[in-house]
């Protein structure tokens, strides 16, 4: 993205359609890195983002399963026998 020596940042930003703030943020983040290092950083950030989404999905799924299990604990089990409502005990 570098232009001819002495070209101002504002001219570069206008030429490439980005804001000066973006230019300086990129410079702070990627300044001094080789192209390969910047690509590797981008790959690692993308992988990290995918892993965070996977963890979030699994956490939601686990919460839903816990909620379903807690509701089923209080529900009568199929085939379970109930005591008569009068309180008498059958023998």
N, CA, C and O atoms as a MOPAC input file, in Angstrom:
PM7 MOZYME 1SCF
protein

 N      0.81400 1    -1.17600 1     0.00000 1
 C      0.00000 1     0.00000 1     0.00000 1
 C      0.86500 1     1.24900 1     0.00000 1
 O      0.35900 1     2.35400 1    -0.19900 1
 N      2.12800 1     1.09200 1     0.21500 1
 C      3.01500 1     2.24600 1     0.25500 1
 C      3.08800 1     2.88900 1    -1.11600 1
 O      3.10400 1     2.21500 1    -2.14600 1
 N      3.13000 1     4.18300 1    -1.10000 1
 C      3.22500 1     4.93100 1    -2.35200 1
 C      4.64800 1     5.39900 1    -2.55400 1
 O      5.57500 1     4.92400 1    -1.89800 1
 N      4.80900 1     6.33400 1    -3.46700 1
 C      6.13800 1     6.88300 1    -3.69600 1
 C      6.66200 1     7.56500 1    -2.43600 1
 O      5.87000 1     8.04000 1    -1.62200 1
 N      7.97100 1     7.62000 1    -2.26100 1
 C      8.52300 1     8.27700 1    -1.08000 1
 C      8.01700 1     9.71100 1    -0.98000 1
 O      7.99400 1    10.44300 1    -1.96900 1
 N      7.61700 1    10.09600 1     0.21100 1
 C      7.13500 1    11.44700 1     0.44000 1
 C      5.63900 1    11.61300 1     0.23200 1
 O      5.10100 1    12.68300 1     0.51600 1
 N      4.94400 1    10.57200 1    -0.26300 1
 C      3.48900 1    10.68100 1    -0.43400 1
 C      2.84400 1    10.66600 1     0.94500 1
 O      3.19700 1     9.84700 1     1.79300 1
 N      1.91600 1    11.55600 1     1.16300 1
 C      1.29200 1    11.70000 1     2.47900 1
 C      0.25700 1    10.60200 1     2.72500 1
 O     -0.32100 1    10.03500 1     1.79800 1
 N      0.04900 1    10.32700 1     4.01900 1
 C     -0.95300 1     9.33100 1     4.39900 1
 C     -2.33700 1     9.69600 1     3.92300 1
 O     -3.10500 1     8.82200 1     3.52100 1
 N     -2.67100 1    10.97700 1     3.96100 1
 C     -4.00700 1    11.40300 1     3.51400 1
 C     -4.19400 1    11.09900 1     2.03300 1
 O     -5.27900 1    10.69500 1     1.61400 1
 N     -3.12400 1    11.29400 1     1.22700 1
 C     -3.21800 1    10.99500 1    -0.20300 1
 C     -3.37300 1     9.49500 1    -0.43800 1
 O     -4.14600 1     9.07200 1    -1.29700 1
 N     -2.63300 1     8.69600 1     0.33000 1
 C     -2.75600 1     7.23700 1     0.21300 1
 C     -4.16600 1     6.77800 1     0.57400 1
 O     -4.74700 1     5.93100 1    -0.10400 1
 N     -4.70300 1     7.34200 1     1.64200 1
 C     -6.04800 1     6.95900 1     2.08000 1
 C     -7.08100 1     7.28900 1     1.01600 1
 O     -7.95600 1     6.47600 1     0.71400 1
 N     -6.97700 1     8.48000 1     0.45200 1
 C     -7.91800 1     8.89300 1    -0.59500 1
 C     -7.78900 1     7.98000 1    -1.80600 1
 O     -8.79000 1     7.57600 1    -2.39800 1
 N     -6.54600 1     7.65600 1    -2.17300 1
 C     -6.27400 1     6.81600 1    -3.34100 1
 C     -6.88300 1     5.42300 1    -3.18200 1
 O     -7.40200 1     4.85600 1    -4.14300 1
 N     -6.81700 1     4.86200 1    -1.94500 1
 C     -7.27800 1     3.49200 1    -1.71200 1
 C     -8.66400 1     3.42600 1    -1.07800 1
 O     -9.18100 1     2.33500 1    -0.84000 1
 N     -9.27100 1     4.58000 1    -0.80200 1
 C    -10.64100 1     4.60500 1    -0.28800 1
 C    -10.78000 1     4.13900 1     1.15300 1
 O    -11.76700 1     3.49200 1     1.50500 1
 N     -9.79600 1     4.46400 1     1.99100 1
 C     -9.89000 1     4.10800 1     3.40600 1
 C     -9.73400 1     5.37600 1     4.24700 1
 O     -9.25700 1     6.39900 1     3.75800 1
 N    -10.13500 1     5.29900 1     5.49400 1
 C     -9.99000 1     6.45300 1     6.37700 1
 C     -8.57000 1     6.49400 1     6.93400 1
 O     -7.87100 1     5.48200 1     6.97600 1
 N     -8.16300 1     7.68300 1     7.35700 1
 C     -6.82900 1     7.81000 1     7.97100 1
 C     -6.75400 1     6.99400 1     9.25100 1
 O     -5.71200 1     6.42400 1     9.57300 1
 N     -7.85500 1     6.94100 1     9.97300 1
 C     -7.88100 1     6.16800 1    11.21500 1
 C     -7.56400 1     4.70100 1    10.93000 1
 O     -6.79100 1     4.07000 1    11.65200 1
 N     -8.17000 1     4.16700 1     9.86700 1
 C     -7.90500 1     2.77700 1     9.47500 1
 C     -6.43900 1     2.58700 1     9.12600 1
 O     -5.83100 1     1.59400 1     9.52600 1
 N     -5.86100 1     3.53400 1     8.38100 1
 C     -4.45300 1     3.45000 1     8.01300 1
 C     -3.56100 1     3.36300 1     9.24600 1
 O     -2.66700 1     2.52100 1     9.31400 1
 N     -3.80600 1     4.23000 1    10.21000 1
 C     -2.95200 1     4.25600 1    11.39700 1
 C     -3.19900 1     3.04800 1    12.31100 1
 O     -2.28800 1     2.59100 1    13.00200 1
 N     -4.43300 1     2.53800 1    12.30900 1
 C     -4.71700 1     1.31800 1    13.07800 1
 C     -3.96900 1     0.13800 1    12.46400 1
 O     -3.37100 1    -0.66400 1    13.18100 1
 N     -4.00500 1     0.03500 1    11.13700 1
 C     -3.27200 1    -1.02900 1    10.44900 1
 C     -1.77900 1    -0.88400 1    10.66400 1
 O     -1.07300 1    -1.87300 1    10.85900 1
 N     -1.29800 1     0.35200 1    10.62700 1
 C      0.13200 1     0.59100 1    10.82000 1
 C      0.56300 1     0.14600 1    12.21800 1
 O      1.62800 1    -0.44900 1    12.38700 1
 N     -0.27400 1     0.43900 1    13.21900 1
 C      0.05200 1     0.02100 1    14.58600 1
 C      0.01800 1    -1.49800 1    14.72400 1
 O      0.82900 1    -2.08300 1    15.44300 1
 N     -0.93100 1    -2.13300 1    14.02800 1
 C     -1.09700 1    -3.57800 1    14.16100 1
 C     -0.06400 1    -4.35100 1    13.33700 1
 O      0.52400 1    -5.31700 1    13.82400 1
 N      0.15200 1    -3.93100 1    12.10400 1
 C      0.98000 1    -4.71000 1    11.18000 1
 C      2.34200 1    -4.07700 1    10.89900 1
 O      3.15900 1    -4.67300 1    10.19600 1
 N      2.60300 1    -2.88300 1    11.43200 1
 C      3.87100 1    -2.19900 1    11.15700 1
 C      5.05200 1    -3.05000 1    11.58300 1
 O      5.06400 1    -3.59600 1    12.68600 1
 N      6.03700 1    -3.16500 1    10.71700 1
 C      7.23100 1    -3.94000 1    11.03000 1
 C      7.11700 1    -5.41700 1    10.70800 1
 O      8.10800 1    -6.14300 1    10.80200 1
 N      5.92700 1    -5.88400 1    10.32800 1
 C      5.76500 1    -7.30400 1     9.98600 1
 C      6.05300 1    -7.52900 1     8.51100 1
 O      5.84900 1    -6.65500 1     7.66800 1
 N      6.52700 1    -8.71900 1     8.23400 1
 C      6.64900 1    -9.15600 1     6.85200 1
 C      5.26700 1    -9.60300 1     6.37700 1
 O      4.37500 1    -9.85700 1     7.18700 1
 N      5.10200 1    -9.69600 1     5.07900 1
 C      3.80700 1   -10.07800 1     4.50700 1
 C      3.37500 1   -11.45400 1     5.00800 1
 O      2.20900 1   -11.65200 1     5.34900 1
 N      4.29600 1   -12.39100 1     5.05400 1
 C      3.97200 1   -13.74800 1     5.52100 1
 C      3.52200 1   -13.76400 1     6.97100 1
 O      2.62100 1   -14.51500 1     7.34500 1
 N      4.15700 1   -12.92700 1     7.78400 1
 C      3.77000 1   -12.84600 1     9.20000 1
 C      2.36400 1   -12.27500 1     9.35300 1
 O      1.58400 1   -12.74000 1    10.18400 1
 N      2.04800 1   -11.26500 1     8.54800 1
 C      0.71900 1   -10.66200 1     8.60500 1
 C     -0.34400 1   -11.66600 1     8.15900 1
 O     -1.42800 1   -11.72500 1     8.74100 1
 N     -0.03700 1   -12.44900 1     7.13200 1
 C     -0.98700 1   -13.48500 1     6.66900 1
 C     -1.20400 1   -14.53400 1     7.76000 1
 O     -2.33400 1   -14.95800 1     8.00700 1
 N     -0.12500 1   -14.94500 1     8.40300 1
 C     -0.22300 1   -15.95100 1     9.46700 1
 C     -1.05100 1   -15.42000 1    10.62900 1
 O     -1.86700 1   -16.14800 1    11.19400 1
 N     -0.84600 1   -14.15300 1    10.99000 1
 C     -1.63300 1   -13.53400 1    12.05500 1
 C     -3.11500 1   -13.54400 1    11.68700 1
 O     -3.96300 1   -13.85500 1    12.52300 1
 N     -3.42300 1   -13.20500 1    10.44300 1
 C     -4.81200 1   -13.19800 1     9.98100 1
 C     -5.42100 1   -14.60100 1    10.06200 1
 O     -6.57000 1   -14.75500 1    10.47800 1
 N     -4.65600 1   -15.62400 1     9.66700 1
 C     -5.14100 1   -17.00100 1     9.74600 1
 C     -5.41300 1   -17.40000 1    11.19400 1
 O     -6.43000 1   -18.02800 1    11.48800 1
 N     -4.51300 1   -17.03700 1    12.08700 1
 C     -4.70600 1   -17.36800 1    13.49900 1
 C     -5.92200 1   -16.65700 1    14.07900 1
 O     -6.66800 1   -17.24200 1    14.86400 1
 N     -6.12300 1   -15.40200 1    13.69800 1
 C     -7.29900 1   -14.65700 1    14.17800 1
 C     -8.59100 1   -15.29500 1    13.66900 1
 O     -9.56700 1   -15.40400 1    14.41100 1
 N     -8.59700 1   -15.71600 1    12.39900 1
 C     -9.78700 1   -16.37700 1    11.83500 1
 C    -10.06900 1   -17.69700 1    12.55000 1
 O    -11.21900 1   -18.00200 1    12.86600 1
 N     -9.02200 1   -18.47800 1    12.80200 1
 C     -9.19000 1   -19.74100 1    13.52000 1
 C     -9.71200 1   -19.50900 1    14.93000 1
 O    -10.57200 1   -20.24700 1    15.41100 1
 N     -9.19300 1   -18.48800 1    15.58700 1
 C     -9.63900 1   -18.14700 1    16.93800 1
 C    -11.11400 1   -17.75200 1    16.93200 1
 O    -11.86900 1   -18.13900 1    17.82400 1
 N    -11.52200 1   -16.97700 1    15.91800 1
 C    -12.92600 1   -16.55900 1    15.80600 1
 C    -13.83100 1   -17.77800 1    15.62900 1
 O    -14.87900 1   -17.87100 1    16.26800 1
 N    -13.42700 1   -18.71600 1    14.76200 1
 C    -14.23100 1   -19.92900 1    14.54600 1
 C    -14.34000 1   -20.75000 1    15.82500 1
 O    -15.41200 1   -21.26800 1    16.13800 1
 N    -13.24400 1   -20.87300 1    16.56500 1
 C    -13.27300 1   -21.62900 1    17.82400 1
 C    -14.17800 1   -20.96400 1    18.85400 1
 O    -14.90000 1   -21.65300 1    19.57500 1
 N    -14.15100 1   -19.64600 1    18.93200 1
 C    -15.01900 1   -18.92900 1    19.87100 1
 C    -16.48800 1   -19.15600 1    19.53300 1
 O    -17.31300 1   -19.33500 1    20.42800 1
 N    -16.81800 1   -19.15000 1    18.23300 1
 C    -18.19600 1   -19.42200 1    17.82800 1
 C    -18.60200 1   -20.84900 1    18.18200 1
 O    -19.72600 1   -21.08600 1    18.62400 1
 N    -17.69200 1   -21.79300 1    17.99000 1
 C    -17.98300 1   -23.19300 1    18.31700 1
 C    -18.23000 1   -23.34900 1    19.81500 1
 O    -19.15600 1   -24.05100 1    20.22200 1
 N    -17.41000 1   -22.69900 1    20.63300 1
 C    -17.59100 1   -22.77000 1    22.08600 1
 C    -18.93500 1   -22.15300 1    22.47900 1
 O    -19.64700 1   -22.69400 1    23.32500 1
 N    -19.27400 1   -21.03300 1    21.86900 1
 C    -20.55700 1   -20.39000 1    22.18000 1
 C    -21.72300 1   -21.30100 1    21.80500 1
 O    -22.67500 1   -21.43600 1    22.57300 1
 N    -21.65300 1   -21.92500 1    20.63300 1
 C    -22.72100 1   -22.84100 1    20.20900 1
 C    -22.85200 1   -24.02400 1    21.15700 1
 O    -23.96000 1   -24.39700 1    21.54400 1
 N    -21.72500 1   -24.61200 1    21.53000 1
 C    -21.75200 1   -25.76600 1    22.43200 1
 C    -22.25000 1   -25.37200 1    23.82500 1
 O    -22.92900 1   -26.15800 1    24.48500 1
 N    -21.91900 1   -24.16800 1    24.26900 1
 C    -22.39000 1   -23.70000 1    25.56800 1
 C    -23.90300 1   -23.54400 1    25.56000 1
 O    -24.57700 1   -23.94500 1    26.50900 1
 N    -24.43900 1   -22.96100 1    24.49100 1
 C    -25.89700 1   -22.82400 1    24.38200 1
 C    -26.58100 1   -24.18900 1    24.33500 1
 O    -27.62300 1   -24.39000 1    24.95800 1
 N    -25.99600 1   -25.11000 1    23.60500 1
 C    -26.55700 1   -26.45300 1    23.50900 1
 C    -26.55400 1   -27.13800 1    24.87500 1
 O    -27.53200 1   -27.78600 1    25.24500 1
 N    -25.46500 1   -26.99900 1    25.62000 1
 C    -25.36800 1   -27.60500 1    26.95000 1
 C    -26.39800 1   -26.99500 1    27.89800 1
 O    -27.00900 1   -27.70900 1    28.69300 1
 N    -26.59300 1   -25.67600 1    27.81700 1
 C    -27.60000 1   -25.02200 1    28.65600 1
 C    -28.99900 1   -25.52100 1    28.32300 1
 O    -29.81000 1   -25.74600 1    29.22100 1
 N    -29.28200 1   -25.69300 1    27.04500 1
 C    -30.59900 1   -26.19200 1    26.63000 1
 C    -30.80700 1   -27.61900 1    27.13900 1
 O    -31.89700 1   -27.96200 1    27.59900 1
 N    -29.76800 1   -28.44900 1    27.06000 1
 C    -29.88000 1   -29.82700 1    27.54800 1
 C    -30.08500 1   -29.85900 1    29.07000 1
 O    -30.88600 1   -30.64400 1    29.57800 1
 N    -29.35400 1   -28.99900 1    29.78700 1
 C    -29.54400 1   -28.94300 1    31.24100 1
 C    -30.95900 1   -28.51700 1    31.59400 1
 O    -31.56100 1   -29.06800 1    32.51500 1
 N    -31.49600 1   -27.53900 1    30.86800 1
 C    -32.84800 1   -27.07300 1    31.12800 1
 C    -33.86400 1   -28.18500 1    30.84600 1
 O    -34.81500 1   -28.37000 1    31.60500 1
 N    -33.65600 1   -28.91600 1    29.75700 1
 C    -34.56200 1   -30.01700 1    29.42500 1
 C    -34.48500 1   -31.11600 1    30.47500 1
 O    -35.50900 1   -31.67900 1    30.86000 1
 N    -33.28300 1   -31.42500 1    30.93800 1
 C    -33.12800 1   -32.45900 1    31.96100 1
 C    -33.76000 1   -32.05000 1    33.28100 1
 O    -34.36100 1   -32.87800 1    33.96600 1
 N    -33.62800 1   -30.79400 1    33.63900 1
 C    -34.21200 1   -30.36100 1    34.91300 1
 C    -35.73600 1   -30.41000 1    34.85500 1
 O    -36.37800 1   -30.64900 1    35.87800 1
 N    -36.31900 1   -30.19100 1    33.69800 1
 C    -37.77300 1   -30.29500 1    33.55300 1
 C    -38.21100 1   -31.74700 1    33.60800 1
 O    -39.27200 1   -32.05800 1    34.15000 1
 N    -37.40100 1   -32.63900 1    33.04900 1
 C    -37.74600 1   -34.06400 1    33.02700 1
 C    -37.59600 1   -34.71200 1    34.39000 1
 O    -38.25500 1   -35.71700 1    34.65600 1
 N    -36.76700 1   -34.18600 1    35.24900 1
 C    -36.59600 1   -34.75800 1    36.57900 1
 C    -37.88600 1   -34.63200 1    37.37100 1
 O    -38.23900 1   -35.53400 1    38.13100 1
 N    -38.58400 1   -33.53500 1    37.20100 1
 C    -39.83200 1   -33.30000 1    37.92100 1
 C    -41.03800 1   -33.95200 1    37.24700 1
 O    -42.08700 1   -34.08500 1    37.87700 1
 N    -40.92000 1   -34.35200 1    36.01800 1
 C    -42.04000 1   -34.96200 1    35.29200 1
 C    -42.14800 1   -36.43600 1    35.66900 1
 O    -41.13200 1   -37.06900 1    35.95500 1
 N    -43.35000 1   -36.99200 1    35.67600 1
 C    -43.50800 1   -38.41800 1    35.97400 1
 C    -42.87000 1   -39.25900 1    34.86600 1
 O    -42.95500 1   -38.92400 1    33.68400 1
 N    -42.24100 1   -40.33700 1    35.26600 1
 C    -41.59300 1   -41.22900 1    34.31700 1
 C    -42.63400 1   -42.15800 1    33.70000 1
 O    -43.57000 1   -42.56200 1    34.39000 1
 N    -42.50300 1   -42.50500 1    32.43800 1
 C    -43.45500 1   -43.42300 1    31.81000 1
 C    -43.44400 1   -44.77100 1    32.52900 1
 O    -42.37800 1   -45.31500 1    32.81900 1
 N    -44.60400 1   -45.29500 1    32.80900 1
 C    -44.72500 1   -46.59700 1    33.46600 1
 C    -44.59200 1   -46.53000 1    34.97300 1
 O    -44.69400 1   -47.56200 1    35.63600 1
 N    -44.37100 1   -45.37100 1    35.53200 1
 C    -44.23600 1   -45.25500 1    36.98800 1
 C    -45.60800 1   -45.35200 1    37.62500 1
 O    -46.59300 1   -44.86700 1    37.06700 1
 N    -45.67600 1   -45.97400 1    38.78900 1
 C    -46.95500 1   -46.12500 1    39.48600 1
 C    -47.09900 1   -44.99300 1    40.47700 1
 O    -46.13500 1   -44.60700 1    41.13800 1
 N    -48.29800 1   -44.46200 1    40.57900 1
 C    -48.57400 1   -43.38400 1    41.51800 1
 C    -49.35300 1   -43.91000 1    42.69900 1
 O    -50.10200 1   -44.88100 1    42.59800 1
 N    -49.16100 1   -43.25700 1    43.80000 1
 C    -49.96100 1   -43.58600 1    44.98100 1
 C    -51.36400 1   -43.02800 1    44.78800 1
 O    -51.53300 1   -42.00500 1    44.12400 1
 N    -52.37600 1   -43.68700 1    45.36000 1
 C    -53.73600 1   -43.15400 1    45.24600 1
 C    -53.80400 1   -41.78700 1    45.92300 1
 O    -53.10300 1   -41.52800 1    46.90100 1
 N    -54.64700 1   -40.93100 1    45.39300 1
 C    -54.74400 1   -39.55400 1    45.89600 1
 C    -55.37800 1   -39.49100 1    47.29200 1
 O    -55.22000 1   -38.48500 1    47.98300 1
 N    -56.08700 1   -40.53500 1    47.71800 1
 C    -56.73100 1   -40.51000 1    49.01700 1
 C    -55.73300 1   -40.70000 1    50.15900 1
 O    -56.07800 1   -40.50900 1    51.32500 1
 N    -54.51900 1   -41.06800 1    49.83100 1
 C    -53.50100 1   -41.24200 1    50.84500 1
 C    -53.47000 1   -42.64600 1    51.39600 1
 O    -52.58500 1   -42.95800 1    52.19400 1
 N    -54.41000 1   -43.52800 1    51.00400 1
 C    -54.37700 1   -44.90900 1    51.50100 1
 C    -53.29500 1   -45.67500 1    50.76500 1
 O    -52.98800 1   -45.39500 1    49.60600 1
 N    -52.74000 1   -46.62300 1    51.44200 1
 C    -51.65700 1   -47.40300 1    50.87400 1
 C    -52.22300 1   -48.73700 1    50.40600 1
 O    -52.93200 1   -49.42000 1    51.14400 1
 N    -51.90800 1   -49.08500 1    49.20100 1
 C    -52.33900 1   -50.35600 1    48.63300 1
 C    -51.28100 1   -51.40600 1    48.94900 1
 O    -50.08100 1   -51.14100 1    48.87400 1
 N    -51.73400 1   -52.57300 1    49.29700 1
 C    -50.79600 1   -53.65200 1    49.61300 1
 C    -50.97700 1   -54.77600 1    48.63600 1
 O    -50.28300 1   -55.78800 1    48.72400 1

